[in-house]
């Protein structure tokens, strides 16, 4: 199901970073995200709901420049 808040995301297991691009165009990188959480996020039917419940506020993050299209 397409998300109304998340445009795209990528997980880098070696660094445990979850890179999330929101539909607003803002991009954040969440650090120290365990592989199980990233896989559950990838598998979630409602990505925005899962993100808000299980990722937002639980992992350190920083805002990054959006990747060029």
Buried (B, 14 or more C-beta within 10 A) or exposed (E): EEBEEBBEBEBEEEEBBBBBBBEEEEBBBBEEBEEEBBEEBEEBEEBBEBBEEBBBEEBEBEEEEEEEE
